[in-house]
Amino acid sequence: MSDKDDISPEDRELEAELRRLSPSKMKEDFFDELIRDHERIVTSQLPAPRRSKWMVPTLAACALAFFGTTFLKIHNAAPGVNTTASRSSEPAAGEKRNDFVPVSTEGYLLNAASEGIIESESGPREQFELRYEDVQLWHNPDTETSIRIFSPRKEIITVPVVTD
Protein backbone atom coordinates (compact mmCIF):
# COMPACT_ATOMS: atom_id res chain seq x y z
CA MET A 1 0.00 0.00 0.00
CA SER A 2 1.25 3.42 -0.86
CA ASP A 3 0.75 6.69 0.97
CA LYS A 4 -1.86 7.82 -1.57
CA ASP A 5 -4.08 4.92 -0.63
CA ASP A 6 -4.06 6.01 3.05
CA ILE A 7 -5.47 9.48 2.30
CA SER A 8 -9.20 9.98 2.81
CA PRO A 9 -11.34 11.48 0.03
CA GLU A 10 -11.78 14.73 2.01
CA ASP A 11 -8.04 15.08 2.34
CA ARG A 12 -7.58 14.48 -1.40
CA GLU A 13 -10.15 17.12 -2.12
CA LEU A 14 -8.43 19.60 0.22
CA GLU A 15 -5.04 18.85 -1.31
CA ALA A 16 -6.38 19.42 -4.84
CA GLU A 17 -7.91 22.73 -3.75
CA LEU A 18 -4.60 23.85 -2.14
CA ARG A 19 -2.70 23.02 -5.33
CA ARG A 20 -5.00 25.27 -7.34
CA LEU A 21 -4.20 28.22 -5.05
CA SER A 22 -1.17 30.36 -5.77
CA PRO A 23 0.43 32.89 -3.39
CA SER A 24 -0.19 36.56 -4.07
CA LYS A 25 2.65 38.68 -5.33
CA MET A 26 4.67 40.27 -2.53
CA LYS A 27 4.48 44.05 -2.20
CA GLU A 28 7.61 45.78 -3.45
CA ASP A 29 8.15 47.80 -0.26
CA PHE A 30 7.58 44.79 2.04
CA PHE A 31 11.28 44.37 2.76
CA ASP A 32 11.66 48.09 3.54
CA GLU A 33 8.77 47.85 6.02
CA LEU A 34 10.29 44.72 7.50
CA ILE A 35 13.67 46.43 7.98
CA ARG A 36 12.03 49.51 9.57
CA ASP A 37 10.02 47.32 11.95
CA HIS A 38 13.14 45.34 12.84
CA GLU A 39 15.11 48.52 13.63
CA ARG A 40 12.22 49.91 15.71
CA ILE A 41 11.98 46.71 17.74
CA VAL A 42 15.74 46.42 18.24
CA THR A 43 16.13 50.05 19.36
CA SER A 44 13.13 49.81 21.71
CA GLN A 45 14.71 46.79 23.41
CA LEU A 46 18.09 48.44 23.98
CA PRO A 47 18.85 49.01 27.64
CA ALA A 48 18.47 52.57 28.88
CA PRO A 49 21.75 54.49 28.83
CA ARG A 50 23.66 54.29 32.08
CA ARG A 51 24.38 57.45 34.00
CA SER A 52 28.09 56.82 33.94
CA LYS A 53 28.67 60.28 32.45
CA TRP A 54 27.60 61.71 35.85
CA MET A 55 29.99 59.59 37.86
CA VAL A 56 33.12 61.69 37.19
CA PRO A 57 31.55 65.10 37.96
CA THR A 58 29.84 63.67 41.04
CA LEU A 59 33.03 62.13 42.37
CA ALA A 60 34.96 65.32 41.61
CA ALA A 61 32.39 67.41 43.49
CA CYS A 62 32.45 65.01 46.46
CA ALA A 63 36.25 65.00 46.58
CA LEU A 64 36.37 68.79 46.35
CA ALA A 65 33.81 69.16 49.14
CA PHE A 66 35.61 66.61 51.32
CA PHE A 67 39.10 68.07 50.94
CA GLY A 68 37.86 71.66 51.14
CA THR A 69 36.00 70.97 54.37
CA THR A 70 38.93 69.11 55.88
CA PHE A 71 41.30 71.93 54.94
CA LEU A 72 39.03 74.57 56.45
CA LYS A 73 38.49 72.60 59.65
CA ILE A 74 42.22 72.07 60.16
CA HIS A 75 43.15 75.69 59.48
CA ASN A 76 40.23 77.19 61.34
CA ALA A 77 40.52 75.30 64.64
CA ALA A 78 38.22 76.45 67.42
CA PRO A 79 39.10 80.05 68.32
CA GLY A 80 40.76 80.55 71.70
CA VAL A 81 42.13 77.03 71.82
CA ASN A 82 45.85 76.58 72.18
CA THR A 83 46.87 74.69 69.04
CA THR A 84 50.52 74.26 69.91
CA ALA A 85 52.09 72.01 72.49
CA SER A 86 54.05 74.89 74.07
CA ARG A 87 52.55 76.87 76.95
CA SER A 88 52.94 80.47 77.91
CA SER A 89 52.72 79.68 81.61
CA GLU A 90 53.13 76.51 83.61
CA PRO A 91 50.45 75.45 86.09
CA ALA A 92 51.12 75.76 89.80
CA ALA A 93 52.40 72.67 91.59
CA GLY A 94 49.70 70.02 91.84
CA GLU A 95 47.37 71.99 89.56
CA LYS A 96 46.30 70.47 86.26
CA ARG A 97 45.47 72.64 83.29
CA ASN A 98 42.49 72.07 81.10
CA ASP A 99 44.11 72.89 77.76
CA PHE A 100 42.98 70.59 74.96
CA VAL A 101 45.05 70.54 71.82
CA PRO A 102 43.57 69.45 68.46
CA VAL A 103 45.33 66.34 67.24
CA SER A 104 43.46 65.41 64.07
CA THR A 105 40.38 66.14 62.03
CA GLU A 106 38.94 63.69 59.53
CA GLY A 107 35.80 63.73 57.46
CA TYR A 108 34.01 60.71 56.08
CA LEU A 109 31.49 60.78 53.27
CA LEU A 110 28.67 58.51 54.44
CA ASN A 111 26.19 58.90 51.60
CA ALA A 112 25.74 60.81 48.33
CA ALA A 113 22.31 60.85 46.74
CA SER A 114 20.86 62.62 43.74
CA GLU A 115 17.82 64.76 44.47
CA GLY A 116 17.00 65.25 40.80
CA ILE A 117 17.36 67.92 38.15
CA ILE A 118 16.63 71.55 39.01
CA GLU A 119 16.38 74.54 36.70
CA SER A 120 18.68 77.46 37.46
CA GLU A 121 19.59 80.72 35.72
CA SER A 122 22.66 79.06 34.24
CA GLY A 123 20.69 76.07 32.90
CA PRO A 124 19.72 72.64 34.22
CA ARG A 125 21.68 71.33 37.21
CA GLU A 126 21.57 68.09 39.16
CA GLN A 127 21.25 68.51 42.91
CA PHE A 128 23.07 66.14 45.27
CA GLU A 129 22.77 65.67 49.01
CA LEU A 130 26.06 64.69 50.66
CA ARG A 131 26.06 63.33 54.23
CA TYR A 132 29.32 63.41 56.13
CA GLU A 133 30.57 62.52 59.56
CA ASP A 134 33.45 64.66 60.79
CA VAL A 135 35.67 63.31 63.56
CA GLN A 136 37.88 65.57 65.65
CA LEU A 137 40.41 64.26 68.15
CA TRP A 138 41.46 66.58 70.99
CA HIS A 139 44.09 65.73 73.59
CA ASN A 140 45.07 67.24 76.94
CA PRO A 141 48.78 66.51 77.49
CA ASP A 142 48.58 67.37 81.22
CA THR A 143 45.78 64.97 82.08
CA GLU A 144 46.41 62.52 79.20
CA THR A 145 42.72 62.83 78.34
CA SER A 146 41.59 62.39 74.76
CA ILE A 147 38.23 63.42 73.41
CA ARG A 148 36.83 62.30 70.08
CA ILE A 149 33.96 64.40 68.73
CA PHE A 150 31.68 63.05 66.00
CA SER A 151 29.74 65.69 64.06
CA PRO A 152 27.21 64.76 61.38
CA ARG A 153 26.99 67.21 58.52
CA LYS A 154 24.87 67.57 55.38
CA GLU A 155 25.71 69.53 52.24
CA ILE A 156 23.63 70.23 49.16
CA ILE A 157 25.61 70.79 45.96
CA THR A 158 24.58 71.27 42.35
CA VAL A 159 26.47 70.07 39.29
CA PRO A 160 25.81 71.38 35.75
CA VAL A 161 23.95 68.94 33.53
CA VAL A 162 25.59 68.34 30.16
CA THR A 163 22.96 68.57 27.44
CA ASP A 164 23.47 67.67 23.83
N, C-alpha and C positions, 0 to 999 in steps of 0.2 A: 504494500500500500504506500502510496506517495502522500506527500503533504497536501496536495490539492484535493485528495479524496477526503481528508479530515475536516475540510472547511465546510461550514454549514451554508445553505443557500442564501441566508441573510448576509452572511459575511462576504460571500462572493458578490452579491449585489452592491454592498457597501464599497468593496474594493474596486469594482468597475466604475462606480460613481466617482470615487476619489481619483482614479486615473484620468477621467475626463476633465477634472479641474486643473487649472494651471495657475501658478502664483501671479499676482499682479506685479506690474513693473514697479521697481523701487523708485521713490522720489529722488531726484538728482541731488537735492540738498540734505538728504537723510544723514549722510556721513558728517556734514558740517554741524547739524543739530546734535548728532551723537557726540562729537568732539566737544562742543560747547557744554552739553550736559555733563560729560565726564569731568571737564575742568571745574565746573561749578560744584560738583559733588566732592572732588578732591580738595578744592580750596576750602569748602565749608567744613571738612573733617580735619583740617590742619589744627594742631594745638594752638591755643592762644599764645601770643608772644610773651616770653618771660620778661620780668621787670629787671633783668640784669643790668640794663643801662642806668638804673637808679642806684645800683649797689656802690659804685665808685664815689659819686657825689655824697651819698649818705655816709659812707665810711669816712670820707674826708671831713665832712661837717662834724661828725662825732669825734674824730681825732682832734680836730681843731678846738672844739669845745672842751674836751678833756684836758688837753695840754694847756690851753689858755687858762682854764679854771685852776689847775694845779699851780701854774706859774704865779697867778695872782694871789692864791692863798699862801704860797711860800713867801712871796715878797711883801705881802701885806699882813704880816702876823698881827695878832691882837694888839692894839695900841696899849702902851703902858706896861707891856710885859718885857722883862729882860730877856733878850734873845741871845745873849752871849753867856758863856760860862763864867766870865770874870765878874767880880762884884766890886761895887764902889766902897762898900763898908762891910766889915765882918760882923756877924752877930755876937752879942755878949756871950760870955762863957755859960754853957748850959742852955742857951736859947737857940731854938731852931727857926730858921727863916722859912717863909712860905713862898719862895720864888720858884715858879714852874717855868721851865725852859722848853720851847717847842723842839721836838726831836725830828718828827717827820709828818708829812701830810701826803696822803694818797687818795685818789679818787677812783671809784670803780663804776663803770657803766653797767647798770643792772638790766635795763630794757630800753629798746628804741622801737617806737611804733609809729606808723604813718597814720595821720589823722585826716588824710584826704587832700584833694586839690582845692586851693583857695584862689580867688581872683584878686590881684593887687594892681596898683597903678603901673607897675613895671611888667605886668603880664601874669600868666598863671604860675603859681608856686605850689609846691607840695609841702605840707606842714607836718613836722615830726615832733613827737613828745619823747624827750630823753629823760630817763630816771637814773639818778646817780646815788651812790652812797659814798660820802667823803669820810675818811678816817684820819683823825689827828692824834698824834702821840705826844704827850707832854710829860716831862720828867722833872722832879725836884731832887737835885743832887744832895742836898742836906739831909733830907728824910728818906731818900732812895724810894720815893713814891712815884709810880707811873700812872698816868691817867690816859685812857684811850677814849676818844669821843667819836661817836658815830653820828653823822648828820645826813639825813636823806635830803635829796634836792631834785627838783624837776625843772627842766628847761624846755621851752618851745622854740624850735628853729624852723625857718622856711628855706627851701632850696628851689632855685629856678627850674621850671619844667622845660625841657627841650622839646620844641614842637617843630614838626617838619613842614 
